[in-house]
Amino acid sequence: VVNGVAHKVRDLALAEAGRHQIRLAEHEMPGLMALREEFGPHQPLAGQRIAGSLHMTVQTAVLIETLRALGADVRWASCNIFSTQDEAAAAVVVGTTGTVERPEGTPVFAWKGETLEEYWWATQQIFDFGVDAAGEPVGPTMILDDGGDATLLVHKGVEFEAAGSVPADAEGDSAEWRVVLEVLRNSLASDPQRWTRMARSIQGVTEETTTGVHRLYELHRDGKLLFPAINVNDSVTKSKFDNKYGIRHSLPDGLNRATDVLMGGKTVFVCGYGDVGKGSADALRGQGARVIVSEIDPINALQAAMDGYQVARLEDVIGDIDILVTATGNENVVTLDHLLALKHLAIVANVGHFDNEIDMAGLEALPGAERIEIKPQVHEWRLPNGRSILVLSEGRLMNLGNATGHPSFVMSASFTNQVLAQLELATKRAEYPIGVYVLPKLLDEKVARLHLDALGVKLTELSPRQAQYIGVDPAGPYKVEHYRY
Ligand code: NAI
């Protein structure tokens, strides 16, 4: 605890370096800064306690301080063991002057290179807002999630508390899941109503990414969702920007910082041609690589073909690949057999949310395979067949593990959606019965609008007759709900 702010970060001495970066990021995040100006004076998040689980980067620091500037109490952890920028985490803990523009310190529990045990310890810390006057534990009113781990902890906790124990059939084969079960077993032993109580105080969750959103729709379909959720990912100004243009920047950034390998002329394979796959393929083609794409969906496969990419099955071209990128959000897309068939020193990089896109567990268990650390988050795996492969960030999100994630401007669009989603749930809770929602299109358009000036964009205005002709309000929304952009 420093200045009353609980935390666990790498080194508070990094705070000044972090603050400089945050200051520069603020300039590149016009959406968030506009929200501070618009809503700061009214403090619409006063009384809200937000538990945040999202990559603890410089851009996230600007998000956190925006939520604080709007009145919220906030506690934060990262949603990936490698994605924290330690200087940003330190700066958020130290805070600055306590003005609306720059709040006092905020509790952060995140550092680059956590173990899985440390990661789930940190995730638990974001739920603990102290005790009330009667000595009762105080939980969050809101979750801000990326990938759904914080939401998962609450839902599994409630389920197991209702059952009175962790059911025997809950065991799975993933090492991480075993850690989660251990956490929940311990909490059941020490406080058997912890998550049930917590769930009662939570008014909603706003979810950042494709994979987390997928989990939320499943929970709702199964009738298990405990509070309303806003799917931030499917705001157009999130997934069609961050997922695509963000990765177009941060994938090559990660490859460069990790390996500095020339991409031009190389054969690169991208698994998945969704938003992240599109940005990945575009970036690699821009570097002069020969890009091959795989898809399971005929629509995306046709899109990739018409964008000029070869579309193939991984096993059919595996021996030609220099760099293999996964961007599917699916499991076991790259199998151990694929890894063993790669060229000597081929690079394996995942940018999908979880590390199970690549059979890392299979590689780790492979007899005779040897792991050599080239540097943190870059490992050569010597295979029993005499060849080596280079695995980035141990199969986890490499654009955050090997680089610093997406740049500020595109994250401003994503995080402006996040703040608007938090405001919706905080101020209009009655309009959101339990379910999964996307933000109204007018707000999506607002997010885009807030980013136009900075790029010198001059919007054409509809004349009243034109508006009538195409059947829209001159102030928007300009498209029907099912328009796809
Ligand atoms: P998406 O749903 O738009 O695209 C995924 C694509 O993969 C789909 O077109 C699907 O048909 C395809 N696919 C599924 N299984 C496949 C398989 N076995 N082989 C080939 N293709 C397959 O999702 P989006 O938004 O592109 O996200 C993908 C992943 O990236 C998610 O896990 C998401 O959470 C994550 N993400 C990562 C970011 C980063 O910074 N690295 C940023 C945003 C999202």
Residues whose N, C-alpha, C, O or C-beta is under 5 A from the ligand:
A	BS01	NAI	T209 T210 T211 N243 C271 G272 Y273 G274 D275 V276 G277 S294 E295 I296 D297 N300 A327 T328 G329 N330 V333 V351 G352 H353 L397 N399
